[in-house]
Amino acid sequence: MNQLVSWLRLTELDRINLPDMAERIAQAEADGSVVEPRSYPGYPTWRLPRSHQRWWPSFDATLAKRRCGRTLETKLPDARTLGQLLHTAHGITGDFFRGPTPSAGGLQALELFVVNWQRGWLPEGVYHYDRCGHLLSQIVSVADAERWRELVPSLHQVEGGALLWLLIGDTPRVATKYGERGDRFLLLEAGHLMQNLCLVSTSLGLSTVPLGGCLEREVAQELKLPRGDRVLYAGVCGRSVE
Ligand SMILES: Cc1cc2nc3c(=O)[nH]c(=O)nc-3n(C[C@H](O)[C@H](O)[C@H](O)COP(=O)(O)O)c2cc1C
């Protein structure tokens, strides 16, 4: 049995471990702590414009149109477009920090990072999307495109691209309630968030291509992530020129 299958098997729910899991969940709920999304106080920040809900293009049309562009423009989306994209895909839209991404136990354990490798209204760098403030915090002030192609080898399969999404899972945030099974939930949630990014990109005339090939540990170092964080998913975004 390979490692991936054994991890999936080990974290399966069955009739024997179900009572323990139920007790763990009940205990976590009784403790009742609300976990806030992450923020990076003290880092340089770029506030993003607030946007209104759009009713056009329709959801059905967006679903039908979604494709992974193979050649993407390198032009950075303007601040309004990026603000709209981030808020619509991962902003706060309800109480307890809830948003458009379904979240196991409502723990909101995904953090979204954005790499911008060119100069424009947003300087080159690596940014964290602060959901509470609807702003970008600059974690690293350099972002060399060639270096990022090394860290995310799948970028070689797409020509161009303006921004790189990095979806990060906060393992301690889910482990208290779900133990090791929480890691499954983080991956599932990352799929939801990536789909949001794909669909909202499409609705704004952009394309997001999910990328499976990523040197997770090196990316974690580059982002200065705490030890409990897991790099789950990457994606590149830009206007498709096909
Ligand atoms: C988990 C996952 C990983 C992917 N990894 C890559 C990748 O590494 N490189 C790439 O070019 N496309 C990648 N894709 C995009 C697929 O190649 C693309 O969705 C597929 O070709 C179908 O095209 P469409 O999305 O335009 O319908 C990935 C998609 C998923 C869901």
The ligand as an ORCA input file, in Angstrom:
! r2SCAN-3c Opt
* xyz 0 1
  C      -6.121     18.818     -8.958
  C      -5.797     19.469    -10.292
  C      -4.483     19.667    -10.650
  C      -4.162     20.281    -11.860
  N      -2.855     20.492    -12.160
  C      -2.529     21.077    -13.329
  C      -1.169     21.295    -13.647
  O      -0.293     20.953    -12.868
  N      -0.876     21.892    -14.823
  C      -1.844     22.290    -15.678
  O      -1.513     22.832    -16.741
  N      -3.155     22.126    -15.412
  C      -3.520     21.511    -14.259
  N      -4.831     21.326    -13.939
  C      -5.863     21.806    -14.885
  C      -6.327     20.684    -15.800
  O      -5.301     20.324    -16.698
  C      -7.564     21.151    -16.587
  O      -8.603     21.397    -15.659
  C      -7.979     20.114    -17.599
  O      -7.067     20.103    -18.670
  C      -9.362     20.355    -18.156
  O      -9.427     21.612    -18.818
  P     -10.527     22.701    -18.394
  O     -10.260     23.047    -16.955
  O     -10.276     23.875    -19.310
  O     -11.875     22.096    -18.582
  C      -5.192     20.704    -12.753
  C      -6.519     20.498    -12.381
  C      -6.816     19.896    -11.156
  C      -8.279     19.697    -10.773
*
